[in-house]
Amino acid sequence: MNIGWYLAVSALIFAIGAGGVLVRRNPLVILLCLELMLNAANLALIGFSRMWGNGDGQVFALIVMVVAACEVTVGLGLIVAMHRRRLPIDVDEMRELQG
Amino acid sequence: MSATTAAWLVLAAPLAGMIVIGALFNRLPGRAAGWVGTAAIAVSFVFALITLWKLQQHTPGHRELTSTLWTIANIGQGVDARATILVDPLSVLMICVVAGVSTLIHLYSVSYLQGDRGYSRFFAYLNFFVFSMLLLVLAGNFILLIVGWAFVGAASYMLISFWYRRTTATSAGIKAFVINVLGDIGLVLGTFFIFRHTHTFDLVASFRAAPHVFASGSGDVTAGCLLLLVGAFAKSAQIPLHTWLPDAMEGPTPVSALIHAATMVTAGVYLIARMHPLFQLAPAAGDVGAIVGALTLLIAGTIGLAATDLKRVIAYSTMSQIGYMIMGVSVGAYTAGLFHLMTHAFFKALLFMAAGSLISAMGGNQSLNAMSGLRRALPFTFFCFIVGGLALTGVPPFSGFFSKDSILLFVAGRGGWHWALYVAGYLGAFLTGLYTFRMIFRAFLGEPCPEALELIEHGHLFHPAVPTNPANGEVEDTDVGFPGPDHVIAERAIPMRAAMSLLALLAIVGGIVSIPKTTTWLDHFLAPTFADSTLTSHPSNGLLYFGLILGAVISLASIATAYVIWVARPALAPAIAARARPLTTLFENKWYFDELIDALVVRPGAWFGRFAQNTFERVIVNGLLIGGSTGLVRAGSALVRGTQSGILRVYAGLMLVGIAGVGLYFLLQS
């Protein structure tokens, strides 16, 4: 199958993710959209890896997953902390450094 | 030990004294600082005598020795700055006079300043002052000369402002420093004019090269010499740069003695004598010097007649005597000018020391109006005043008689318009006797004043209940920065009496080194330095005897006149003053020189300063330069600040747009 299809799907998912980050205000959903963007990149990496026939791209994809897992841990922790302090779960409301 | 080694040690001793006193100033007990300082200068004087002795062992043709310790900078094109001293008869005469008289002044100060809270600081400054002057006279190139010249100005500033909580003293110090810096500028610029053609800073080499590179009377050498004269006038208090000298009387009396007798005002005379090979190529500059000297000696004499401050009378007499010396060395009477410099150092130091003793007896008051009849209270001081006064007036056989007449004789021998200077000189001599003995008669004769009575009847010194500044009556205390609580008179302090006795002896017999037709020691001694002088004078024997008789007659007549006006017929002085009211006003206001300089220089300067502060700085600097650049930054930041909204989604959007933009750019590039 042509590499173009993989890239097209990857670009589509990336655009959906980016659009979600820009449009949605709930931090949970923004985190989900970020995951979409990262996985779109993973898809492109694996597609290229297959095209060149070597494993470098797959290694990159694994690393991206690890980083994504870390990021979700921190992000969810932040959201839980906000919830506990009864702060609004809305990124537009959180625009100043001091809580 | 060679002559040059001894000369280096002449310099080293006062420097070491200054460093020792300065480093240990708060550990030295009692009067130790004074004795250390005196010893340092005494050692310097001993080495000066050794230098003299060693120099005399050379044949007369080889008495111009130089010695270089190290090279400060040598960068080609003739810029050769070396730590070089020049030892020749002229500089050796100067170091002997400077170190000798300074030793006695230090000795005097040991007692005079006792009780002052700044005692150690005073002697550190005093040693530095002497070191600077010795450096000036021993300098073997223009660089060291300028360094010494500037050091002397700085030291005089520190000492004139020694009582630094007195506002009058600090402003006098500033005035002296500013005028001296003006002289420094003249000296430096003059050096440039000469250096441009001779391509060396070395004095001896410059003098050798000068006749070959300068045409006689050419523009550059005349300009250079005139600028050197500016330096000499500022340092030697010649018109119109003299106004700092009377104000410098705010310093302690030994400082006045030092400035006037040994270390400062004679520097200008020395400079002209030292630069004589250059001045002979610039006759116009010499004429300017001679005329200014003659004017100064007359004008200072007339102001001295009207001044009522004891120390200022002596200060104006110094100006007048320096006028004789400047006139002398400018017309080519080098030996005579230096002879007068030497005798003047003796009797002027003596007069100032006696004045210090007198002022102590008056509890710090310097006004002649308050003094009278102190003769019985201060017999020794009176004796010193009389000896100094007779020498200053030029009564035979005191030292001043021979030295003043030898200058005027040389001037007359030049002929032509120099006869006007000759007449001015004898007119000045009459004025000298008049103001000197006016001062002495008013202070010592007549009914005893309360201060004198207290000393005679109760045997203790008058002390004012509250110490005040004699210049403006401000109340003071006796802590550091003001004069100490002790007043010391020569009758009760052995060091002071010893110094004054020695100087009195020198003031009487100092003329012995050059008595016409009898002794020619000074002429022989200085001959190697001035042998190449082209300015010669051949007065006839008749003129010589006429001058001697005229000098004696004028000096005696002036004393007699002073006696008649101020002692025999006391009503005469106010009557003459009232009759010649415009003249008296002119003299009392010091010929309005202060006002003239104030109007011509100080006020325009102050106006310009205010303009710079209020208009230039506020509008151009603060408004345009600083305001412009800060405004630019502020406007730029206001523009960018709007994007820092804190809304996460905007940041994310901008980031996306940015990355997309960069990606697009590279896509289009490939």
Interface residues (C-beta under 8 A of the other chain):
Chain A: A18 V21 L22 V23 R25 V91 D92 M94 R95 E96
Chain B: S645 G646 I647 L648 R649 A652 G653 L656
